[in-house]
Amino acid sequence: MNILAHGYLSDRNDGFLTGNFIGDFIKGDPASPRHKLRTEEVAGVRLHRAIDSFTDAHPAVAAVRELLHPRCHKYAGVAVDVFFDHFLARQFEPLTGETLDDFTAFFYAALRQLSLRFPASAVRMLDGMIRYDWISNYQTFDGIDRSLNGIARRTAFPSGLDTAIIDLERYYGQINSQFLQFWPELVEHASQVRKALLFG
């Protein structure tokens, strides 16, 4: 669910933007003919998966998962994704060199233009994201709480996500510190993956 991070790390490339946005909706080999993806969209899905793998294995992320595990158990990683998008949104300009408003306007417009290539389920998610302005709302506790509760309503088992905002407030400085350690390393890793996918 770290939509903002995936979007930013797509580097304004249409194929990467498409693949990164639909990545969770594509199962198995993205190059399989059944997915009907273009070569650059396949690369985007692979970038999405590389970002997820790096994130899941990073010690800073593991440290936050451990903090959240008593409440969220196996869904702690989902909470970390949402919390890290909160910290990215709150510190977007110093971390990226552009304002969140400028990036959000670009991101929504680009995804709207690309959405003819999305699965129907991804189009529905995009419609909700733009209608309720998820990206801007990631900056606030209320916005994060709404996102977590929305996810909690769709989980098969009790997730603890409906009350996870308590842990964000309780461990706010600690989680932000781990995020700031993690983010530049993720940016560098994503840059290397993009180059390999484009030129490898």
N, C-alpha and C positions, 0 to 999 in steps of 0.2 A: 504493500500500500504506500510505499514511499514514492508517490507520484511526482512530487516536485524534484526530488533528487534525480530520478530517472529522466525526467524531462530536461533538466539543465544539462545533464551529462550526455545528452544526445547531440549537443554541439550544433544545434540549428540545422541538422541534416535531416531531410525528409524521411529517408529510409530508416535512420536510427530513431527518429521520433515515432514513426509508425510502429516499428518493431518493439521499441521500449514500452509504448503504451499498450499494445496488445499482447505483450510477452506472457502474461499470466493466463491468457486465453488460448495459447497455442501449446498443445501437448505433443510430446515426442519430437521427432526430427522436423525442424521448421522448414527444411528444404523439401520435405515430402510433397508430392504433387497434390495431395488431398487438401493442403492448406492454401494452395493457389497464391503463394507469396512471391513477389519479385525478388531478385537477387539482393537488392539493397535492403528490402524488408526482412529477409532472412538474416542478414547481418545485424539488423536492429534487434531481432529476437536474441541473437547470440550475445550481443552487447548487454541486453537486459539480464540474461542468465549469468554472464560474467560479473556484473555488478552485484547480483544477488549472492553468488558464491563467495566473492570477496568479502561482502558484508557479513555473511553468516559465519565466516571463519575468523573475523577480526577480533583480537582480544578486547578491544574497547566495547564492541557490541556484546561480546560474551559477558563482560563485567556488568553491563546494564541488564542483560537478560537474567543474570543471577539475582540482581536487586528486585526484579519484577516477578520472579518465579513464584514466590509464596502466594501471590494473588492470581497471576495469570497462567501459571503452569506451562503447558505446551504452547500456549498462545503468547508467551512473553516476547517472542521474536516479532510478532505482529505489532505489539505495543511499542517496541523499540523503533520499528519502521516509522510509525506515526509520530512518536516523540521526536525522532531525528528530523523529520520534515518540519516539525514545529521550530526546532532550533535553527534549521536552515532558513526558514521563512523569516524568523525574527532578526537574523543577522545576514540577510541575503546580500545587501549592498557591500558591506565590508568583506564578505567572503568571495563575492563574484565580480564586483566592480560595476554592477548595474542594479537599478532599483527593482524591487519585487513587482511593483506596478507595471513597469516596462516589460519585464519578462513575462508576466502573467498575460498581458495583452497579446504579446507575440504568441505565446504558447496556446492560448485558447483559439486564436485565429488560425494558426497552423493546423491544429488538430481538427478543427471544423473542416478545413479545406481537404485534409487527408482522410476524413472519416468514411468516404465511400469505399475505402480499402479495409475497413475494420469489420470484424465479426459483429453481429447484431448485439451481442451482450456487451461488447466494448462501446458500441454507439450509445447504448442505454446508460452506461457508466459516464461517458463523456457528457451526455445531456444533463445528468444530475450534477456533475462536477461544475459545469458552467452555470447552470441555473442557480445553484446554491453557493457558487464562488468558493469552492473548497480551498483553493490555493491561498487566497487572501485570508480566509478564516483559520488557516493553520497557525496564524500568528497569535491567536487568542486561546485561552483556556476553554471558553465556551465552544469554540470551533473544534478543538481537539476532542473535547468530551462528546460532541455530536458525532464526530467521525468514529470514535471508539464504540459508541452505543449503536451506531449503524452497523458496524462490523459484528458486534455482539449479537444482534438480532439474526444474523445469518450463519452463525456458527452452529455446528451439529451438537455441541456439548457446552455446558456452562464454561465461560471463558475468563471471567473476572474483568473483561475489558470494559464492562459497563461502570465499574468503579475505579478503573486504572488511573483516572485523573488525580486521585488521591496520592498515588505514588509519584506522579509527575511533580506535584506541588511539594511533596515531602523531600524528594531527592533532586530537586531542580538543578542546583549548582553542580552536584555530582554528575548528573546525566549530561549536562552541558559541557562539562570538562572532558568527558569521554567522547562526546560528539566532536569537539574541537580537535582532539587528537586524531580521530578517525577521518574527518572530512578531507584534509589535504592529501592523505594517502589514497583515499578512494578516487579523488580527482586525478591523481597521477596514474593510478591503475587504469581507470577508464580511458584516459588519453592514450595509453599504450595499447589497450585493446582496440580502440577505434583505428589507430594507425595500422595495426596488424590486419584488421578486417578490410580496410580500404586498400592496403598496398601489399598485404601478405600473399 
